[in-house]
């Protein structure tokens, strides 16, 4: 009698586990992008490039993210979430290997391009995948995860620089291990989208905004611009400003500043719960303005305590404002439109964060004063938040 061996199928992840896996991927992807920041001082000392080079490298990363969002932003609506996530993880792994073996600025640029393409390609697929599983929790996770990732990457890399050997290799090898584990998780995750024709056509650069969400997206755009310009402020000038005020060269202080911003933003998202989203945008804008103004006053007062009070307040405004904006627009998209809508939101986020950050870096290189650059950038953020409040009132 012929006995056939039955090979058991691998157990698939539960929807709850799949949700948290995708949230962790947003965190790790953004952590990878911000982990480079504390290492720039080491690269600069080793390779002898000017501060403007850092701005160029950041700008190239932002361009790569935007290029991916505009071309592959809605791809997962056609081919499914999993193929896009596998490709993004492969690019991230290649980026980590390139970073770890980099011997000069050209390799750094190549790694940042790969990283930007992977982040842009995966952002909308991950965000939409979480919404496929749980729309309410997915909206919260889409607001919290990017902040958490950016802050944890900067803080973690700062601690590695301060306390562990070979930081320019160790940081990336740890992230490479994280991406490998997540790839196994994606393999065990159920697909949440039925593939459909039109994948190649979706790769043409375009803006995929559902008709049902266009008016609301236009309404929330000023608030999104304001809060992500704030994040660009802290990402580009915040760490240096914290070190100047603290009269310290420690990279840990800069990482703590970004972590404080993100932590207060995450706490604010959970604290506001299901309150009226329009009220959240209004309160978030006011708190953001107060926080940035307090942060700028810390320069004149030369007070690190005032700096962190302002940072925490600004982060709370960021979290409340961004959560309110997402809760207005995300429920308006059908399941097959979610990735396209999220990619457009992320385009607004990255343009709002990247363009002012690059301008701030150029201003810093030109005037040579972190205080003057911070005053200029902070004033712009306050003006943007005020315009968003005026638009909301109207």
N, C-alpha and C positions, 0 to 999 in steps of 0.2 A: 504494500500500500504506500503510495507516494504522499509524503508529508511535506507540505509547503510551509516555509518559515514566514511568519507574519511579522513584518518590521513595524513596530509601533510608530505612529506619527508623533512628532514632537508636540508637546503641549503648547498651545498658543497663549499669549498674554491675555489677561482679562482686560476689559475696557478701562478699568481704573488704572492698571499698571501701564497700559499703552498711553493713557493721558499723561501720567507723570513721567514716563520715558520721553515723550515729546517736549514737555516742559523742561526737562533736564537738558535736552539737546539745545534748546534756545539759550539756556544758561551757559552751557559749555561753549557754544559757538561764540557768544558775546564775550565770555571770559577769555577765550583765545584771542579775540581782537584787541582787548584792553590789556592783556598780559604783556604785550610788547612795550607799552608805555614806560614802565619802570626800568626797562632794559636799555632804553635809548642812551642813557648816560654812559653805560658800559660800551655800547657800540661806538659812541662818539669818541670816547677815550682811546679805543682800539684802532679806529679807522680814520679819525681826524676830520670828520665832516662838519660843516657849519650847522647852526640851529635851523636854518631855512630848509635843510635837507629833511629834517623831521617833518616839517609841514608838507613837503612834497610827497613823502612816503605816506602820510596820512591822507592827503588828497587823492593819491592813486588808489588807495584802499576804498575810499568813498565812491570814486568813479566806478570801480569794479562792482561794488555792491549795487549801485544804481543801474549799471548795464545789465546785471543779472535779474534785477527786479523787473525791468522793462521788457525783457525777452522771455525769461522763464518764470515770471511771477505767477502766471495762471496755468503753467504746464501741468501741475498736479491735478487740476480739475479735469484733465483729459487722459493722462496716462496712469493716474493714481498717485497717492502720497508716497508709497514705499520706493518706487524707482527713483524719484527725485531725491529722497532722503539718502538712499544708498550712494548716489552720485555725489551728493554734497559731502557725505562722510569720507568718501574716497579722496575728494579734493582737499578736505581739511587734513587728512592724514599726510598727503603729499606736501601740504604747506608746512606742517609741523616738522617733517624730515628736512625740508629746505631751510627752515629757520635754524634747526639744530646744527646743521652743517654749513651755515652761511659763513663766508669769508670776506664779505664786503657788501657795499650798498646795493649792487645789482641783484645779488641773491635775496637781499631783504625786500627789494621791490617785487621780485618774482613771487616770493612767499606771500606778500601782502595782496597781490593780485589774485592768487589762488584762494586765499582766505576770503577776500571780498566776494569773489564769484560764488564760493560755497555758501557764505552767509546769505547773500542775496537770493540764491536759488532756493534755499531751505526755509527762509523766514516765513513766506506766505504758506508754504506747504505744512509747516509745523503749526502755525497759528490756526489754519483752517482745519487741520487734523484734530486739534483739541476742541474746536467748535463742533466738529462732527460728533464727538463723543458726549460733550456736555456744554451747551451754549453759555449758560451762566458762569460756570467755573472757567470755561475757556476764555471768556471776556476778561475775567480777573487775571488769569495766567498770562494773557497777552499783554497786560499792563505791567505785571510785576516781573516776569522772567527776564526781559531785556535789561532792566535796571539791575536786577540781582546778578546777572552774568557779568555785566560791565564792571560792577563794583568788586565782585569776588575775584575776577581776573586781575584787576589792578592791585588789590590788597594782597592776594596770594603771591603774585610775582614779587611784590615789594618785600614780603617776608622772606621769600627764597633768596633774593638779592642780599638781604641783611644777614641771614643766619645760616644759609646752606652753600655748599661749594658748587661751582660750575653752573650758575643760574641760567646762562644762555643756552645750555643744553637740557638741564633738568626740567625747567618749566615746560618745554615743548614735549619732552618724553612723557611726562605725567599726562599732559593733554592727549597725546597720541594713545596712551593706554585707555583713557576715558572714551575716546572715539571708537576704539576697537570694541569695548564692552557695549557701547550703544549700537554698533552695527549688528551685534548678535541680537540685541533687543528688537531692532527693526525687523530682522529676519523672522522673529517669533510673533510679530504684531499682525493682526488682521487688517486687511485693506479696507478702508472706509469709503472708497469712491469706485464706482463702476467705470472702467475705461470707455471712452467714446471717441469718435473721429474728430479730427481738427487739431491734433497735437502739433504738427509741423507749422500750420498756419498761425498757431498761438505764439510761435517763437519770433514772429515779426515784432519789432518794437512797437508797443501800443499801450494804451491806457484802458484797462478793463474795469469800468465802473458800472455796476448795475443801474439801470434807469431809476429803480425804486430808491436808490441811495444817493443819487447825485446831489440833490438839494441839501440833504443832511451833511454830506461830506464837505460841501462848500461852507456850510455853517460852522463846522467844527475845525476847519483848516487853520484859522488864526490861532486858536488855542493850541493845536498840535505844534504849529510853528514856534510859538512862544516857549512851550515846555521843553521841546527838543533843542532849541537854541540855548536854553539853560544848561542842558546836559552837555552840549558842545563847549560851553564856557568852562564847566568843571573838568571836562575831559582834556581840554587843551591848556588852560591857564590855572585851573584850580590847584593841582599838585605843586606847581612852582610857587604860586601865591602862598599856599600854606607853609611851605618851607621858608619863604622869605619872612613871613610874620613870626614863625617859630624860631627864626635865626638858627636853622638847622639844615644840614645837607642830607638828612636821612630820607630815603625814598619811602619809608614806611609811613611818614606823616602824610605824604601825598596820596598814598593808597587809602589811608584812613579817611581822608577828606572825601574821596569819591565813594567809599563804602558808607559813610554817614549820610551822604545825599541819597543813595539808593535805598538804604535801610529805612530812613524816614519816609521815603516815597512808598515803599512796600507796606509799611505799617499804616500809612494813610489810606492805601487802597483797601485794606481789610477793615479799617476802622469806619470808613464811610458806608460800607455795606451796600444796601439797595436804595440809598437816598436819591432824590431827584437829580438826574444827570445834569440838567441845566444849572441847578443850584451848586453842584459840585464844580462845574466849570467856573462859576462866578467866585466861589470861595477859594478855589485853587488859584485863580489868577491873582486875587488880593494877597493871599499868603505868599505866593511866589514873589510878587513885587516887594513885599515887606522883607522877605528873606534875602533877596539879592541886595536890597538897599542896606540891610544890616551887614552882609558880607563885605560890601564896599566900604562901609564905615569902619570895619575892623582894620583897614589899611592905615587910615589916619590915626586910629587909636592904638595901633600896633598891638592888638590883643588877639591871641589865638582863641581864647574863650568866646569872644564876640564873633569871630570867624565861624566857629562851629555852631553857635546858636543860629547864625544866619544860614549856614549850610543845611541844618536840620529843618528850619522853617521852609527854605526854598525847596527841599526834597519833598516835604509834605504837600506843598503847592503843586509840584510836579505830579505826584501820585494821584492826588484828587482830581486835578485838571485832566490828565490823560485818561484816567478811568471814566470820568464823566463823558469825555469825547467818544471813547470806544463804545460805551453803553448806548449812545445815541444812534450810532451808524451800523454797528455790526449785526444787530438783529434784523436789519432790512435786507440782507443778502440771502438768497436761496443757497442750499448746500453746494450746488455746482458753480456758484458765483463767489464763494467765500475767499478762495485763494487769490482771485483777481482783485477783489476789493481790498484785501489785506496788503497785497503788493503795492497798491496805490497809496495806502496809508503809510507804509514803510518808506515809499519814495519821498513823501512829504517829510517824514521823520529824518531820514538821512540827509536830505538837502538842507533841512533846517539845522541839523547838527553839524554837517560837514562844511558848508559854505562859510558860516561865521567863524568856525574853528580855524579854517585855513586863513581867513582874513585876519583873525586874531594873531595867528602865528607870524604872518607877514608883518603885522604892526609891531609885534614884539621884536622881531629881527631888525626893523627899521629904527624904532625909537630906543631900543635897548633897555626899556624900563617896564618891568612886570606890573608895577602899580599903574602907570598910564594906560597900558594895554588892557588891564582889568577894568579900570574906570570906563574906558571906551566901550568894551564888550558888554559890561554889566549894564551900562546905560541903554544900549541897544536892546538887551533882553527885557529890561523894564518897559521900554517903549513898545515892544512887541506885545507884552502882556497887557498893557493898557489899551492897545488897539483891539486885542481880542475881547477885552471886557466891553469896549465901546460897540464892537460888532454884535456881541451877545445882547446888549441893551437894545440895540436897534432892531 
